[in-house]
Structure formats: C-alpha cells, structure tokens
Amino acid sequence: MNIAVCIKQVPNTEAQVILNDGILAFSDPKKIINPYDEFAIEAALRAKEQAFPDASVTAITLGPESATEALRTALAMGCDQAIHITHEPHPGWLAPLTVGQAIGAALRQVDLVFCGRQGIDHDDFTVPYVIANAHQMSCINVVKEITYKPEEKKLWVVRESDGGQKEYFECPMPAVLGISIGLNKPRYPSLPGIMKAKKKAIESLNLTDLVSDSNCTWIQPSTYELPKAKEACKMIKGDIAEQASELARILKEDLHIV
Amino acid sequence: MKILVIAETKESKLKSTALEMISFCQQAKIPFDLLTLGPAEDAHTLGAETCIGVHQILSARDSASLVAQHLPAYTLILGTASLAGKDLFARVSAQSMRHLYQDVTQLALQGETLTITKPIYAGKAFAKIEVNTVPALVTVRPNALGVHLTEQENTSTQTNKSEATTTTDREVLTKVEQGQSERPDLTESRVVISGGRSLKNSENFNILWQLADCLGGTVGASRAAVDAGYATHAMQVGQTGKTVSPKVYVACGISGAIQHLAGMKTSKHIIAINTDPDAPIFKIADYGIVSDLFELVPKLTEKLS
C-alpha cells in the first residue's frame, strides 16, 4: 500500500512582488510549503494512521535545489521517504500538464495521492487531475471530508463547489484527492521527527528522465505587470451621519449600485 | 477560427459569466458555439452559430469527455473560473493533454495566436503569455471581461443535442447539498462586504449581511477573522481563500495584509471603513472612511433601505 503526497515550495504569502527591469522578485526571499499542501501532508499521515497502518507515505516535489527543505519538513512531520524531481533553472515555470506527467511518471505504484487543491503561486488547479489521468485513478479536488473504507478499497469524500454547495462522492481507489484548508489541523514537526528526518532517504530524479523533451512545456510570460497604482483614496469626512449619507449617495449616484 | 463557450446556467438562465464570454466573442467578431451543461437544455442562442445541449445531467468526468470530444473543431475553448468550471477544465486538460490557462483576466485571439493575461501570486502581479498551442483551454475569472452584448437571439442558430456516454467505474456523485442561500456566490457577486477580526465575533457579521442584502451582495472575511472562528473558510478572501473582483468591495475593519489585498485588489471600486487612519487598506481604496464600523455600517444600511 503506497500513499504519496505532492508538495510545492512557493514564495511566502506575506511577500510583496517587486519588478526590476521586467524581472520578478520578492520582498522576502523566504519560501514556504504551499499552504494547501500542509493540509495534504496531514491528510496523508492520517490516512496511514487511521486506515492503512501498513502503508508507506512518500512526499514528492518538483522544483529547484531549495525545495529539499520542503521535503525535509514533510519527512519531519512523519512521511517515510521522499522524491525530489530536479530540473535545469529556467526563468519561466513548467506547465501544469508537464508537472502532472512528471509526478505521474515518478510515482510508479500508488494507491492514494494527496495534493493541495492548487498552488498559491499560479493557481492552476490542474496537476492533481493530470496525475490521476496518468494512472487511471479517481480524482476529486477541494476535498473537505474523507472517510476511509479500507476493506472495500473505497473512500467517501465530500467536495466543496460553488456557493458553498457540498458534493458527496463514493470513490474507488486508487484515487487522487486535492485537499482544501480546513480538512484537518496540520501537525508541527516534533524534535525527534526533525532528527529522524535527517536520516530518511530523498531519491533524486531528473525531469528529463520522466518527461520527453517534446512533452516538456515551459510557460514563459512575455511581460510581467504589477497592478496599476491607485489614485489617492478619497476620504469621506464629517460625523457618522454625514459619512453614511455621503457613502449612500456615492453608492447610488456615482457607482449606480443600488 | 472558432470558439467553443462552455456556459454555466442557473435556474435555466445563462449566468452572467456566460454572457461575459459571449460578449467577448461578439466584440472580437469571432464565430462561436455554445455548450450548456445545465440540467435543462435551454436554447440560449445569443448569436451562437450552434447551440450544443445534452440530454441528461452528466458527472464532471463525463462532461469533460464530452468537451474533449468537441475540442478538435475549435481554436479556443472558453469557460468560467468557478470551482465547477476549473474542475471541468482541469479534467478536459488531463484527458486531452491540451494546455489549460486558469483564471485569466484578459485575452485576445489573433490568427492562431492567443494572448492571455493571468494573475499570479493571487494578483500581486500579472503575467502576459503568448499561447501558440491551439486548441487551448482557458477559464475566465468572473467579472473580468464584463457584459456588453451587441446582438440578441440569432434566429439561424441550430440546436444540437450531443450524445454523451456515461461511465461509473470511478468516483460517483451520490448526493448534492445546495449552499445556504439565494445570495450570489462570493466570486461572482457584484458587491462584497468583508469583515476583519475587529468584528469581534460571528454574530456581529450580521450587520455586514444586512448591508449586503440591501445591496444584493454577499459577505466575505479576512484570514484573521476566519482563523479567529468568526467566519467560515468559504468566506475567506485572500491568497489562501477566494479571489474576488466585484464592482464594489467594502472592507470593514480590515487593516489590509498583503495576502488579503492580493485577493481583492482587482475590485472595480474599493471602499474602506477603519478606525485606524494609517491602515494599509486606505492605500488601495478609492473611498475611505475613518470611523467605527459598528456605528457606520448600520447607519449606511438604514440610509439605503
């Protein structure tokens, strides 16, 4: 029984984007694990603890050298081993189809795959589906609840859709689940966990060994832009009653919203 | 050159997101077909050459197979960047191995070259990308293109019913529970009233709901308010929540953390209400009021009703 969890290193959410001569940079160089992926790691560990005690949990990432830190954190949280798919540096980013194909090829035998619902960098929302397609697996994204039926090789899954709609699925394994915030409470790595993680194996694979050159697509934007600077905010003065009247007038007459 | 628009419907009417995509095709003078995956096969033509409907309600997996089947006839397949739309398009992309660009805010199609603009880092920056791999799949962020229809019903539109196959060997939808309300969805609403941690508890969000109802809008929340348990994660606006671009966004007691601003910066008009005149939210607001939201918001609701 093999469980995998796909993680990605992304810029800190509190970092500001800076544009220098058309090159994108961040006000804070610190990188974090994609916040959705922390919930995916926790879900993978709980699947093992609660339903599949014999399972082995593999954390997998595709990214630069620094992404090893994200894998070490996943190992410290309790994952058993890790795979790091490395690639040559590139100014753009890999198309989600390519990422999904690479991860799909790296995961040879797998019964359950957990991913964050999307990366907070490009919000593509696509990689889980591509992995699922590579192995003819079930796929459900934006998962809010999971119940395991190990003896039937099935899961009961609740997905959130638009307007707070809840969709209930009966889902045969193997399956890929895209995890949303709020499914669980991700654990912190313990000190013994951190010590053990240093000894756990990280297998290194190269992108070019997993995806053929003709299938490897990089997204290279022609330009980047920052959001347009706003004109100075118009402050509405006066006492509360005057402020409320003026704002009501703006909503009605200027913005035509009423 | 032809576009296939995948239209979402609600109560047998095309959603405004579909009208936005139709407006785009009309303005660019590119012929298009319309595929509705709604429960009723409503003949909403609006200038489409062909209207494709389906007999039965399909699972996301089967809907994706249907779209993938039609895909080779088009240069571009357009859909909505809603949770349902992104799910559908990701399935089509995986099945057909065609590249997908989600949550696009601007697009132009010239010959075989598609140019898209896509927010990255939740809108902290925008990337302009030239796409040469057609047919391409694109989902468009609600409210990004705007509705400006130039034609009404096209009498020469043909209506086709597509035969869809159904599969049941993988995930099966067993039950659907509708969300709470007749209120608009957060990502599609024209008006969003958001509250921060200074709302102090979940009951106090009622004053925001009252204002939202009076403006036909809905309520959002900052991550701080969600983390404190005053609002649900489904209401969270920001980099790890929802990205919204309504016509009017009213930030009540929200200081303006970078990750929150990322999720609402593209709103057309931003109104900020905060007791702290130095709050960063005022830097990106169009209108600012330094005032106590507990006094101001009910008064505003009263003036508007």
Interface residues (C-beta under 8 A of the other chain):
Chain A: P11 T13 E14 A15 Q16 V17 L19 L24 P35 Y36 A95 P96 L97 G100 I120 D121 H122 D123 D124 F125 T126 P128 Y129 V130 A132 N133 M137 S138 C139 I140 N141 V142 V157 E160 S161 D162 G163 G164 Q165 K166 E167 Y168 F169 E170 C171 P172 A175 S180 I181 G182 T217 I219 Q220 P221 S222 T223 Y224 E225 L226 P227 K230 E231 C233 K234 M235 I236 I240 A241 Q243 A244 S245 L247 A248 I250 L251 K252 L255 I257 V258
Chain B: S82 L83 A84 K86 D87 F89 A90 R91 S93 A94 Q95 M97 H99 L100 Q102 D103 T117 K118 P119 I120 Y121 A122 G123 K124 A125 F126 A127 K128 I129 E130 T133 D169 R170 E171 V172 L173 T174 K175 V176 E177 Q178 G179 Q180 S181 D185 T187 E188 R190 V191 L215 H233 A234 Q236 Q239 T240 G241 T243 K247 V248 A257 I258 Q259 A262 K265 T266 H269 I270 I271 A272 F282 K283 I284 A285 D286 Y287 G288 I289 V290 S291 D292 E295 L296 K299 L300 E302 K303 L304
